[in-house]
Amino acid sequence: MNKISDEISLRDTLLKFKDLYRYLKTKWLILVIVGIVGGIVGFIYATFQKPIYTASITYALDDEKGGGGIGGALGLANSLGFDVGASAGGAFGSTNLMELMHSRNLIEKTLLSEVYVNGIKMTLAEFYIDVNELRSKWLNKPELLKLHYFVDEKRENFTRIQDSVLGIIYSALDKNQLSITQKDKKVTIGLIEVQSINENFAKLFCETLAKQVTELYIETKSLKARNNVIILQKQVDSVRQELNNAITGVAAANDNVFNLNSALTVKRTNAAKRQVDVQANTAILTQLVANLEMAKVSLLKETPLIQIIDKPILPLKKEKVGRLKSLILGCFLASFLTILFLVFRRIGKSIMED
């Protein structure tokens, strides 16, 4: 009994498909017209579509402190075939560094950096507005037509509108045009890619972002060692000044007792005191200079390096849908969507009649 029911159900399904096929054959003219229109739309889209340029920078992290200790042990374990995972490497590990490049603070600093476009100095934010013709879209918003991001303008002096527009630009760049990836979890080689309809903007933004993150990375990682160097340098300068004053004092005291009666030794005490100051300051300065040089060497070891491997070189890689491909795709999509519409309408009528 079940077998007979299954056969009837299958036969009904086939009959319905056959009925739909016959129905679609009666609509062949509509399908042809719609397909032609879709193909024309696709062809026009490909003709007027602006190409997308991609600028890319490949970089590697070089941190001398990461070579030993736990990092070395993890590297040895990986080389022996044990996948123990990768450490984030602190606040500025390779993974965290990629997330840092997506931060609003860093992207805004990049947008407010000055660049030269055709010999004219401007910010990247101003260049972005020009590239995307945003002012033509703001014709009905007078408050935006006078909006600018000048090179020498301080960030803390921005108006609410400037902050708002800058945030919109950041969101558009971060979500649609900026890509930060790591080639392999076991290596510290990363890839920055920026896409834009303007070749020059893609290149400039990519290079400026890499520069900004490098400066922030080095400044933060080497902050303590750099502060030690600054403090020691101030101490060395101060002691050297005192030593110079003491040497001058010795010379002045000797001049005051020149050809003095040898019996009058009290007059020579000032020169002797100055000489003691010279010797003490000399010893202190010698030790401070040694400490300063050691601190400078430590700073070099503490300072990580973001090594740029590949830079964007003009002409950049260009992506654009071909006219023939777009024509065929437009024709197919239009016909397919029309078929779906006709089929569902036919099924709907059948249900209503039943």
Secondary structure, DSSP 8 states (H G I E B T S, - for coil): -HHHHHHHHHHHHHHHHHHHHHHHHHTHHHHHHHHHHHHHHHHHHHHH---EEEEEEEEEEE-GGGGSHHHHHHHHHHHTT--------GGGSHHHHHHHHTSHHHHHHHHTSEEEETTEEEEHHHHHHHHTTHHHHTTT-HHHHT----TT--GGG--HHHHHHHHHHHHHIIIIIEEEEES-TTS-EEEEEEEESSHHHHHHHHHHHHHHHHHHHHHHHTHHHHHHHHHHHHHHHHHHHHHHHHHHHHHHHHHHTTT--TT-GGGGHHHHHHHHHHHHHHHHHHHHHHHHHHHHHHHHHH--EEEEEE---SS-EEE---HHHHHHHHHHHHHHHHHHHHHHHHHHHHHHH-
